[in-house]
C-alpha cells in the first residue's frame, strides 16, 4: 500500500510533523510512504502519487489558511490523479489563537473534495485520542503532539488497507 505525504515546509516544522505521520503510517505492515515537499516541483513523484491509495497534505498556517504553495499545487497540478483516494490533512502554526490551523485543514479538505477525494481523519470513530479533522501542531509544542501525529499516520494507513487491499 502506497501513501504520499505532500506538504510545504520552509522552516522545517511542517517537515518534522510529516516525518512523524510517516512513521505512524509505516508502522502498518506492507505500507510504503514517501514525503514530498512542494518547495520544489521536482520533489513530486507523480508516479508514486498516482499509485498511492491515500494522500496526506500538510501546510503551515498563514493567515488562518493553507499556504499559497499548496493552494497553487491544488490549482495547477493536473498530473497527480487524486480522485477516489483517501485524503487527509495536518497543519502547523506559530500560535494557537483563533484556530487558524483547523481552518487551514478545512480549506485543504475543501480542495480534496473538489478533486474527488475521500476525506478522512479517523474522527471519534477510532476512539481516543480523537482526531476530529486532522492534527495541528503549534510551534514550541512539537513534542507534546508527536504521539498524536504518529497515531494519525497509523489510522490513515489502516483505513487505506481496509478500503483498498484486495
ROSE-4610 file (N, C-alpha, C; in Angstrom, 1 decimal, always signed):
// ROSE-4610
residu = [X/X/X/X/X/X/X/X/X/X/X/X/X/X/X/X/X/X/X/X/X/X/X/X/X/X/X/X/X/X/X/X/X/X/X/X/X/X/X/X/X/X/X/X/X/X/X/X/X/X/X/X/X/X/X/X/X/X/X/X/X/X/X/X/X/X/X/X/X/X/X/X/X/X/X/X/X/X/X/X/X/X/X/X/X/X/X/X/X/X/X/X/X/X/X/X/X/X/X/X/X/X/X/X/X/X/X/X/X/X/X/X/X/X/X/X/X/X/X/X/X/X/X/X/X/X/X/X/X/X/X/X/X/X/X/X/X/X/X/X/X/X/X/X/X/X/X/X/X/X/X/X/X/X/X/X/X/X/X/X/X/X/X/X/X/X/X/X/X/X/X/X/X/X/X/X/X/X/X/X/X/X/X/X/X/X/X/X/X/X/X/X/X/X/X/X/X/X/X/X/X/X/X/X/X/X/X/X/X/X/X/X/X/X/X/X/X/X/X/X/X/X/X/X/X/X/X/X/X/X/X/X/X/X/X/X/X/X/X/X/X/X/X/X/X/X/X/X/X/X/X/X/X/X/X/X/X/X/X/X/X/X/X/X/X/X/X/X/X/X/X/X/X/X/X/X/X/X/X/X/X/X/X/X/X/X/X/X/X/X/X/X/X/X/X/X/X/X/X/X/X/X/X/X/X/X/X/X/X/X/X/X/X/X/X/X/X/X/X/X/X/X/X/X/X/X/X/X/X/X/X/X/X/X/X/X/X/X/X/X/X/X/X/X/X/X/X/X/X/X/X/X/X/X/X/X/X/X/X/X/X/X/X/X/X/X/X/X/X/X/X/X/X/X/X/X/X/X/X/X/X/X/X/X/X/X/X/X/X/X/X/X/X/X/X/X/X/X/X/X/X/X/X/X/X/X/X/X/X/X/X/X/X/X/X/X/X/X/X/X/X/X/X/X/X/X/X/X/X/X/X/X/X/X/X/X/X/X/X/X/X/X/X/X/X/X/X/X/X/X/X/X/X/X/X/X/X/X/X/X/X/X/X/X/X/X/X/X/X/X/X/X/X/X/X/X/X/X/X/X/X/X/X/X/X/X/X/X/X/X/X/X/X/X/X/X/X/X]
num = [1/1/1/2/2/2/3/3/3/4/4/4/5/5/5/6/6/6/7/7/7/8/8/8/9/9/9/10/10/10/11/11/11/12/12/12/13/13/13/14/14/14/15/15/15/16/16/16/17/17/17/18/18/18/19/19/19/20/20/20/21/21/21/22/22/22/23/23/23/24/24/24/25/25/25/26/26/26/27/27/27/28/28/28/29/29/29/30/30/30/31/31/31/32/32/32/33/33/33/34/34/34/35/35/35/36/36/36/37/37/37/38/38/38/39/39/39/40/40/40/41/41/41/42/42/42/43/43/43/44/44/44/45/45/45/46/46/46/47/47/47/48/48/48/49/49/49/50/50/50/51/51/51/52/52/52/53/53/53/54/54/54/55/55/55/56/56/56/57/57/57/58/58/58/59/59/59/60/60/60/61/61/61/62/62/62/63/63/63/64/64/64/65/65/65/66/66/66/67/67/67/68/68/68/69/69/69/70/70/70/71/71/71/72/72/72/73/73/73/74/74/74/75/75/75/76/76/76/77/77/77/78/78/78/79/79/79/80/80/80/81/81/81/82/82/82/83/83/83/84/84/84/85/85/85/86/86/86/87/87/87/88/88/88/89/89/89/90/90/90/91/91/91/92/92/92/93/93/93/94/94/94/95/95/95/96/96/96/97/97/97/98/98/98/99/99/99/100/100/100/101/101/101/102/102/102/103/103/103/104/104/104/105/105/105/106/106/106/107/107/107/108/108/108/109/109/109/110/110/110/111/111/111/112/112/112/113/113/113/114/114/114/115/115/115/116/116/116/117/117/117/118/118/118/119/119/119/120/120/120/121/121/121/122/122/122/123/123/123/124/124/124/125/125/125/126/126/126/127/127/127/128/128/128/129/129/129/130/130/130/131/131/131/132/132/132/133/133/133/134/134/134/135/135/135/136/136/136/137/137/137/138/138/138/139/139/139/140/140/140/141/141/141/142/142/142/143/143/143/144/144/144/145/145/145/146/146/146/147/147/147/148/148/148/149/149/149/150/150/150/151/151/151/152/152/152/153/153/153/154/154/154/155/155/155/156/156/156/157/157/157/158/158/158/159/159/159/160/160/160/161/161/161/162/162/162/163/163/163/164/164/164/165/165/165/166/166/166]
x = [+0.9/+0.0/+0.9/+0.6/+1.4/+0.6/+1.4/+0.8/+1.8/+1.2/+2.0/+1.7/+2.8/+2.6/+3.1/+2.2/+2.6/+2.4/+3.5/+3.5/+4.4/+4.3/+5.2/+5.8/+7.2/+7.9/+9.1/+9.1/+10.2/+11.1/+10.6/+11.5/+11.8/+11.1/+11.3/+10.3/+9.4/+8.4/+7.4/+6.9/+5.9/+6.6/+7.8/+8.5/+8.7/+9.0/+9.1/+7.8/+6.7/+5.4/+5.1/+5.4/+5.3/+6.0/+7.2/+8.0/+7.4/+6.8/+6.1/+4.9/+4.1/+3.0/+3.5/+4.6/+5.2/+5.5/+6.1/+6.5/+5.2/+4.1/+2.9/+2.3/+2.3/+1.8/+2.7/+4.0/+4.9/+4.9/+4.3/+4.2/+3.1/+2.3/+1.3/+2.0/+1.9/+2.6/+2.2/+3.2/+3.0/+2.6/+3.1/+2.8/+4.1/+4.2/+5.3/+4.9/+5.6/+5.3/+6.4/+6.0/+7.0/+6.6/+7.6/+7.4/+7.8/+7.0/+7.2/+7.0/+8.1/+8.0/+7.8/+6.7/+6.4/+7.2/+8.2/+9.1/+9.7/+9.9/+10.4/+9.6/+9.1/+8.3/+8.9/+10.2/+10.9/+10.7/+10.3/+10.1/+8.8/+8.0/+6.7/+7.0/+6.8/+6.9/+5.5/+5.2/+3.8/+3.4/+4.3/+4.0/+3.6/+4.4/+4.1/+2.8/+2.5/+1.3/+0.1/+0.2/-0.9/-1.1/-0.1/-0.2/-0.6/-0.7/-1.0/-2.5/-2.8/-4.2/-4.7/-3.7/-4.0/-3.0/-3.4/-2.5/-2.8/-1.8/-1.9/-1.2/-2.0/-1.5/-1.1/+0.0/+0.4/+0.8/+0.4/+0.7/+1.0/+1.9/+2.0/+0.7/+0.3/-0.9/-0.4/-1.0/-0.7/-2.0/-2.2/-3.4/-4.7/-4.6/-5.8/-6.1/-5.1/-5.4/-4.2/-4.4/-3.2/-2.2/-1.0/+0.0/-0.3/+0.1/-0.2/+0.5/+1.6/+2.2/+1.3/+0.7/-0.2/-1.5/-2.0/-3.1/-2.7/-1.5/-1.1/-1.0/-0.5/-0.5/-1.9/-2.8/-4.2/-4.8/-4.4/-5.0/-4.3/-3.1/-2.3/-1.8/-1.8/-1.2/-2.3/-2.3/-3.3/-2.7/-1.3/-0.7/-1.0/-1.1/-1.4/-2.9/-3.3/-4.7/-5.1/-6.0/-6.3/-7.7/-8.5/-9.9/-10.0/-10.9/-11.1/-10.1/-9.1/-8.1/-8.5/-8.1/-8.2/-7.4/-8.0/-7.3/-7.4/-6.3/-6.2/-5.3/-5.3/-4.6/-4.1/-3.0/-2.5/-1.9/-1.7/-1.2/-0.2/+0.6/+1.5/+1.1/+1.4/+1.1/+2.0/+2.2/+3.0/+2.4/+1.1/+0.4/-1.0/-1.6/-2.9/-4.1/-3.9/-5.0/-5.8/-7.1/-8.0/-8.3/-7.7/-8.0/-7.5/-6.5/-6.0/-5.6/-5.0/-4.6/-5.8/-6.9/-8.1/-8.7/-8.7/-9.2/-8.4/-7.1/-6.2/-6.5/-6.7/-7.1/-8.4/-9.4/-10.7/-10.6/-9.7/-9.5/-8.9/-8.0/-7.5/-8.6/-9.4/-10.5/-11.4/-11.7/-12.5/-11.8/-10.6/-9.9/-9.8/-9.7/-9.7/-11.0/-12.1/-13.5/-13.6/-13.2/-13.3/-12.5/-11.4/-10.6/-11.2/-12.3/-12.9/-12.3/-11.6/-11.0/-12.0/-11.7/-12.5/-11.8/-12.4/-11.8/-11.9/-10.8/-10.8/-9.8/-10.2/-9.3/-9.2/-10.1/-10.4/-11.4/-11.6/-12.6/-12.7/-13.9/-14.0/-14.3/-14.4/-14.7/-13.6/-12.4/-11.3/-11.1/-11.9/-11.7/-10.6/-10.2/-9.1/-7.8/-6.9/-7.2/-8.1/-9.0/-9.9/-9.0/-9.2/-8.5/-9.6/-10.3/-11.5/-11.3/-10.4/-10.3/-8.8/-7.9/-6.5/-5.7/-4.5/-3.6/-3.1/-3.1/-2.4/-1.3/-0.2/+0.9/+1.4/+1.4/+1.8/+3.3/+3.9/+5.4/+5.7/+6.7/+7.1/+6.4/+5.4/+4.7/+4.8/+5.8/+6.0/+6.0/+6.9/+7.0/+5.7/+4.8/+3.6/+2.6/+2.8/+1.9/+2.5/+3.7/+4.3/+3.5/+3.0/+2.3/+1.0/+0.3/-1.0/-0.7/+0.4/+0.7/+1.1/+1.8/+2.1/+0.8/-0.1/-1.4/-2.2/-2.2/-2.9/-2.4/-1.1/-0.5/-0.9/-0.9/-1.3/-2.7/-3.6/-5.0/-5.3/-4.6/-4.8/-4.3/-3.2/-2.7/-3.7/-4.2/-5.1/-6.4/-6.9/-8.1/-7.8/-6.6/-6.3/-6.2/-5.7/-5.6/-7.0/-7.9/-9.2/-10.0/-9.8/-10.6/-10.1/-8.7/-8.1/-7.4/-7.2/-6.5/-7.4/-6.9/-7.7/-7.5]
y = [-1.2/+0.0/+1.2/+2.1/+3.4/+4.5/+5.4/+6.6/+7.7/+8.8/+10.0/+11.1/+11.7/+12.9/+14.1/+14.9/+16.1/+17.3/+18.1/+19.2/+20.3/+21.5/+22.6/+22.9/+23.0/+23.4/+24.3/+25.5/+26.4/+26.4/+26.2/+26.3/+24.9/+23.9/+22.5/+22.0/+22.9/+22.5/+21.5/+21.9/+21.0/+19.7/+19.8/+18.6/+17.6/+18.1/+17.3/+16.6/+17.3/+16.6/+15.6/+15.9/+14.9/+13.6/+13.7/+12.6/+11.7/+12.4/+11.6/+10.9/+11.5/+10.9/+9.7/+9.9/+8.8/+7.6/+7.9/+6.8/+6.0/+6.7/+6.1/+5.2/+5.8/+5.0/+3.8/+4.0/+2.8/+1.8/+2.1/+1.0/+0.0/+0.3/-0.7/-1.5/-2.8/-3.8/-3.5/-3.7/-3.5/-2.1/-1.1/+0.3/+1.0/+1.6/+2.4/+3.9/+4.7/+6.2/+7.0/+8.0/+8.9/+10.4/+11.1/+12.5/+13.3/+14.3/+15.2/+16.7/+17.4/+18.8/+19.6/+20.3/+21.0/+22.3/+22.5/+23.7/+23.7/+22.5/+22.4/+21.4/+21.7/+20.9/+19.5/+19.5/+18.2/+17.2/+17.7/+16.7/+15.9/+16.2/+15.5/+14.3/+13.1/+11.8/+11.5/+12.0/+11.8/+10.3/+9.5/+8.0/+7.5/+7.8/+7.3/+7.9/+9.2/+9.8/+9.1/+8.8/+8.2/+6.7/+6.1/+4.7/+4.7/+5.8/+5.8/+5.7/+5.0/+4.8/+6.0/+6.6/+7.8/+8.9/+10.1/+11.2/+12.1/+12.4/+13.3/+14.6/+15.7/+17.0/+17.8/+18.5/+19.3/+20.7/+21.6/+23.0/+23.8/+24.8/+25.7/+26.6/+27.2/+28.1/+29.5/+30.1/+31.5/+32.2/+33.2/+34.0/+33.1/+32.1/+31.2/+30.4/+30.1/+29.4/+28.5/+27.6/+26.9/+27.8/+27.4/+28.2/+28.3/+29.4/+29.6/+28.5/+28.0/+26.9/+25.7/+25.3/+24.1/+24.5/+25.7/+26.1/+26.1/+26.5/+26.5/+25.1/+24.2/+22.7/+22.2/+22.5/+22.1/+22.7/+24.0/+24.7/+24.4/+23.9/+23.8/+22.4/+21.5/+20.2/+19.3/+19.0/+18.1/+16.7/+16.5/+15.2/+14.3/+14.7/+13.9/+13.6/+12.3/+11.9/+11.6/+12.5/+12.4/+11.8/+11.7/+11.2/+9.8/+9.5/+8.2/+7.8/+8.6/+8.3/+8.8/+8.2/+8.8/+10.1/+11.2/+12.4/+12.8/+13.2/+13.6/+14.9/+15.6/+16.8/+17.1/+17.9/+18.3/+19.7/+20.4/+21.8/+22.1/+23.1/+23.6/+25.1/+25.7/+27.1/+27.7/+29.0/+29.7/+29.9/+30.1/+30.4/+29.8/+29.4/+28.7/+29.6/+30.8/+31.8/+31.9/+31.7/+31.9/+30.6/+29.5/+28.3/+28.2/+29.0/+29.0/+27.7/+26.8/+25.5/+24.7/+24.7/+24.0/+24.5/+25.9/+26.5/+26.1/+26.1/+25.7/+24.2/+23.3/+22.0/+21.9/+22.7/+22.7/+23.2/+24.1/+24.6/+23.5/+22.8/+21.6/+20.6/+20.3/+19.4/+19.8/+21.1/+21.6/+21.3/+21.5/+21.2/+19.7/+18.9/+17.4/+17.0/+17.5/+17.2/+17.6/+18.8/+19.2/+18.3/+17.7/+16.8/+15.4/+15.1/+13.8/+12.9/+13.4/+12.5/+12.2/+11.1/+10.7/+11.2/+12.3/+12.9/+12.0/+11.9/+11.0/+11.5/+11.5/+11.9/+10.9/+10.0/+9.0/+9.5/+10.9/+11.5/+10.8/+10.6/+10.0/+8.5/+8.0/+6.7/+5.7/+6.1/+5.2/+5.3/+6.1/+6.3/+7.3/+7.3/+8.2/+7.8/+8.7/+10.1/+10.5/+11.4/+11.8/+12.7/+12.5/+13.4/+13.9/+15.0/+15.4/+15.7/+16.6/+16.9/+16.8/+16.6/+16.4/+17.1/+16.6/+17.2/+18.6/+19.5/+20.8/+20.8/+21.3/+21.4/+22.8/+23.3/+24.7/+24.8/+25.8/+26.0/+26.0/+25.3/+25.2/+24.1/+23.4/+22.4/+21.0/+21.0/+19.8/+18.5/+18.4/+17.1/+16.7/+17.6/+17.2/+16.7/+16.9/+16.5/+15.3/+14.9/+13.9/+12.6/+12.1/+10.9/+10.9/+12.0/+12.1/+12.1/+12.6/+12.6/+11.2/+10.4/+9.0/+8.2/+8.4/+7.7/+8.1/+9.4/+9.8/+9.1/+9.0/+8.2/+6.8/+6.2/+4.8/+4.6/+5.5/+5.3/+5.5/+6.5/+6.7/+5.4/+4.9/+3.6/+2.5/+2.3/+1.2/+1.4/+2.6/+2.8/+2.6/+2.9/+2.7/+1.2/+0.4/-1.0/-1.6/-1.1/-1.6/-1.4/-0.2/+0.1/-0.4/-0.5/-0.7/-2.0/-2.8/-4.1/-5.1/-5.9/-6.9/-8.2]
z = [+0.0/+0.0/+0.0/-0.9/-1.0/-0.5/+0.3/+0.8/+0.5/+0.0/-0.3/+0.8/+1.3/+2.1/+1.4/+0.9/+0.2/+1.1/+1.2/+2.2/+1.7/+2.4/+2.2/+3.5/+3.5/+4.7/+4.3/+4.8/+4.6/+5.8/+7.0/+8.2/+8.8/+8.4/+8.9/+9.8/+10.4/+11.3/+10.7/+9.5/+8.8/+8.4/+8.0/+7.6/+8.8/+10.0/+11.2/+11.4/+11.4/+11.6/+10.5/+9.3/+8.2/+8.5/+9.0/+9.3/+10.4/+11.4/+12.5/+11.9/+11.0/+10.4/+9.5/+8.8/+8.0/+8.9/+10.0/+11.0/+11.4/+11.7/+12.1/+11.0/+9.8/+8.6/+8.3/+8.4/+8.1/+9.2/+10.3/+11.4/+11.0/+10.0/+9.5/+8.4/+8.6/+7.6/+6.2/+5.3/+3.9/+3.5/+4.1/+3.8/+3.4/+2.3/+1.8/+1.8/+2.4/+2.4/+1.9/+1.1/+0.6/+1.0/+1.4/+1.7/+0.5/+0.2/-0.9/-0.5/-0.4/+0.0/-1.3/-1.5/-2.7/-2.9/-2.0/-2.1/-3.4/-4.0/-5.3/-6.1/-7.3/-8.1/-8.3/-8.4/-8.7/-7.6/-6.4/-5.3/-5.4/-6.4/-6.5/-7.4/-6.9/-7.6/-8.1/-9.3/-9.9/-9.9/-10.4/-10.5/-9.1/-8.1/-6.7/-6.2/-6.5/-6.0/-6.7/-8.0/-8.7/-8.3/-7.8/-7.3/-5.8/-5.2/-3.7/-3.5/-2.4/-2.0/-1.2/-0.5/+0.4/+0.2/+0.3/+0.2/+1.4/+2.2/+3.3/+3.0/+3.1/+2.8/+4.1/+4.1/+5.2/+4.8/+5.7/+5.5/+6.7/+6.6/+7.7/+7.5/+8.6/+8.6/+8.4/+7.3/+7.0/+7.0/+7.9/+8.0/+8.1/+8.9/+9.0/+7.8/+7.0/+5.8/+5.4/+4.4/+3.9/+3.2/+3.1/+2.4/+0.9/+0.3/-1.1/-2.0/-1.5/-2.3/-2.5/-1.4/-1.5/-2.3/-2.1/-3.0/-4.4/-4.8/-6.1/-6.7/-5.8/-6.2/-6.6/-5.7/-6.0/-7.3/-7.5/-8.6/-10.0/-9.9/-11.2/-11.5/-10.5/-10.8/-11.2/-12.5/-13.1/-13.4/-13.2/-13.4/-12.3/-11.1/-10.0/-10.0/-10.1/-10.1/-8.7/-8.1/-6.7/-6.5/-7.5/-7.3/-6.8/-5.9/-5.4/-4.3/-4.0/-3.0/-1.6/-0.5/+0.8/+0.8/+1.4/+1.6/+3.0/+3.6/+5.0/+5.0/+6.1/+6.2/+7.7/+7.7/+9.0/+8.8/+9.9/+9.8/+11.0/+10.7/+11.8/+11.9/+13.0/+13.2/+14.3/+14.2/+15.1/+16.5/+16.5/+17.8/+17.7/+18.8/+18.9/+18.9/+18.8/+19.0/+17.7/+17.8/+16.7/+15.9/+16.2/+15.5/+14.0/+13.7/+12.3/+11.7/+12.5/+12.0/+11.5/+12.3/+11.9/+10.6/+10.5/+9.3/+8.1/+8.3/+7.2/+6.7/+7.7/+7.3/+6.6/+7.1/+6.4/+5.0/+4.7/+3.4/+2.5/+3.0/+2.3/+2.0/+3.0/+2.8/+1.7/+1.6/+0.5/-0.8/-1.0/-2.2/-2.5/-1.4/-1.6/-2.2/-1.7/-2.1/-3.6/-4.0/-5.3/-6.3/-5.8/-6.6/-6.6/-5.8/-5.8/-4.8/-3.8/-2.8/-1.7/-0.9/+0.2/+1.5/+2.0/+3.2/+4.4/+5.1/+6.3/+7.4/+8.6/+9.7/+10.8/+10.9/+11.9/+12.9/+13.0/+13.9/+15.2/+15.7/+17.0/+16.9/+15.6/+15.3/+15.8/+15.9/+16.4/+17.9/+18.6/+20.0/+20.3/+21.5/+22.0/+21.5/+21.1/+21.1/+19.9/+20.1/+19.0/+18.1/+16.8/+15.8/+14.9/+15.3/+14.6/+13.2/+12.8/+11.4/+10.9/+11.8/+11.5/+12.6/+12.8/+13.8/+13.4/+14.4/+14.3/+15.4/+15.0/+15.8/+16.0/+17.2/+17.4/+17.7/+17.1/+17.4/+18.9/+19.3/+20.7/+21.4/+20.8/+21.4/+20.6/+19.8/+19.0/+19.7/+20.8/+21.5/+22.1/+22.5/+23.1/+22.1/+20.8/+19.7/+18.9/+19.2/+18.3/+18.3/+19.5/+19.5/+18.7/+18.8/+18.0/+16.5/+16.1/+14.7/+14.2/+15.1/+14.8/+14.7/+15.6/+15.6/+14.4/+14.0/+12.8/+11.5/+11.4/+10.3/+10.3/+11.4/+11.5/+11.1/+11.6/+11.3/+9.8/+9.2/+7.7/+7.0/+7.4/+6.7/+6.9/+8.1/+8.4/+7.5/+7.4/+6.6/+5.1/+4.6/+3.3/+3.0/+3.9/+3.7/+3.8/+4.7/+4.8/+3.5/+2.9/+1.7/+0.4/+0.3/-1.0/-1.1/+0.0/-0.1/-0.8/-1.7/-2.4/-1.9]
